[in-house]
Every structure is written in structure tokens, then in C-alpha cells.
Amino acid sequence: MTNITVFGTGSFGSALANVLAENGHHVLMWGKNQATIDEINSNHTNISYLKEAQLNSSIKATTDLDQAIKHSDTFIIALPTKAIRDVMGRVNTKLNSKKSFIHVTKGIENESFKRVSEMIEDTIAPEFNGGIGILSGPSHAEEVVIKQPTTVAAASNNSELRQLIQDLFMTDYLRVYTNDDLVGVELGGALKNIIAIASGVVSGMGYGDNAKAALITRGLAEITRLGVKLGADPLTFQGLGGIGDLIVTCTSTHSRNFSLGYKLGKGEQLDDILKDMNMVAEGVYTTQSVYHLAKHQGVEMPITEALYRVLFEKQPVEKELKILMGRNKKAE
């Protein structure tokens, strides 16, 4: 079996570490919070992120970056977008052999507008970069960790790495399809969080299924427009990394982005909501990135623009909804 290091001790990193351990791999998790590391090692739980889920007892955890790097040649990156450059930069200074990088992070970097794979590529020296891929799709950690049926996509420009990801994670409850469109799968995973916040806003305002279905459908249209402009295959957005991930994130209370939007729709302030969250809602930062990226690329994204004004210009949600519904007539 394979030695694997998981960087990040949040909900999804923990759930995937559990999948890998259940598949017989030797898993070491790395994180900064000593209390979380001690809990994983002693109790085989991570209550802050996965409540009472029991993790495989073979999983080990450490705060020692040297140990994490030496443990394996395969790295699973389950970190927030804003932590990628810092942690991978520190990793890069300690590398002496090629490593494979498989990330599960769903975001776009502010200012540079880069996808996570591009951030990793920027940070890791070419001689140590053995390939970059992503595992993405409709996959709430809370369901994966208790072995509920889940299906995801493994994407990379490297065919051998796509196969490795599929082989590592495939189980009788986690089905993995390969996909060669890294750009599309990354963008689908990141941009759906914007629409999920908007979906939560609509639900929080008390609107029903009609409004939510319209939002998801038109949200997919603008995700696809930007994706194609950036080089993605439009068919990718009809798959697990696109519509699949969009549906699950826009309709579930497991989604931290949906939950954040729901509270906004109820009238709570963004700063107060963020203070009460113990996990990162990537959609807030992605909205900021994608709003400016779409302007730069000349791509129309009305839902993203409306949400940006709510989040960053403090515009009332009712006003933005009226603007969306009152846009000029057009063909679908």
C-alpha cells in the first residue's frame, strides 16, 4: 500500500484521510492546531469539523512539516485557498525528490485570479513537481466519512496522475471518474460556491423552489461562459465537477456557503456570520476574485455581480434581486 500525506485537518481532509486509510494506505495528516492533532492521534475523531464521526485508527497526525514531507511521495492538499502559497512555499524549501500533488481546494486566488493548480505550480520547483491534479465533485465530507454513496471526478493534465487518484480513492461507496479537463473541473468547483451563497440568500429570503431552480440554472450558464473563455470544455460543466457539485452545494445545509447565504437572506451581517463560522466559506473570497476576473475577461456574470455588491458594497439583497429580475429581455 501507499504512504500518503494529507495537508489540512479540516472536514474534507479528514474525510478523505479516512477513505485512504480504509483502503489500506498509510496516512499521515499535517496541520497547525496541536489540539486537533492530539485528538486525531488519541481519540481518532475531529469533533470540531466532523462532530462524532469515528476516523480509522491507523491515521496518524503531526505538526512536523519535515515528517509530513518525508512520509510520502503523494500529497493531498486540503487547505483553504489563502493558505496554499504559504504552506506549499514552506514545503518547497524542504523537498529533495518529486512529489505528486492532489488538491481538493475550491477557490480562485484574489488579485492573480489563478486556479489552485496554478498556485501550486508557481510555488513548487519544476524538478520536484511530479504532477498536479484535483479531486472534485458533489461530496459533502459529512456524508463521505460515514460511507454514504458519493461520486466525484479526478482531473489532471497528467494521465498517470488521473489514474493514481482514481486508484487511491475508489471504494464501494466512493466512485471516481477520470477527467482530462483540469481547467474545467477546477473552475466548476470554485465558481459553484458563488452560486451556492446566492441560493442560500434566496432561501433565507423565504423564496421557494422556483427561484432556486432558476438561480442554479442561470448560475450554471454564467459559470460555463467564464469557463469556456478560460479554456475549459463546456461539457465538463454538465458533469460531476460542474452541475453535480453545483446542485449539492446549492441545496444542502451541509454547505457552509449555502448556510452563509441563508443567514444573509435572513438579514444578518456578513462580518457577524464569518465570526461565528469555524470553517472557511470559500465562496466569499471567490466572489471577489471572479467579479474582477469576469470584468477583465469581458464575461457577463449577473448573479456574481449582484452577490459581489451584496457582500462587498453592502447593497440590500432585495434591491439586487429586483435588478436581476428586471434585466433586459433576451433569449435563453
Salt bridges, closest charged atoms under 4 A:
GLU22 OE1 - LYS147 NZ 3.16
ASP66 OD1 - LYS94 NZ 3.18
ASP73 OD1 - LYS99 NZ 3.08
ASP86 OD2 - LYS32 NZ 3.66
GLU109 OE2 - ARG85 NE 2.68
GLU118 OE2 - ARG115 NH2 3.40
ASP122 OD2 - ARG85 NH2 3.02
ASP122 OD2 - LYS114 NZ 2.67
GLU143 OE2 - HIS254 NE2 3.85
GLU186 OE2 - HIS103 NE2 2.69
GLU186 OE1 - ARG115 NH1 2.42
ASP245 OD2 - LYS106 NZ 2.79
ASP245 OD1 - LYS192 NZ 3.72
GLU300 OE2 - ARG327 NH2 2.57
GLU300 OE1 - LYS330 NZ 3.56
GLU305 OE2 - LYS295 NZ 3.80
GLU320 OE1 - ARG309 NH2 2.81
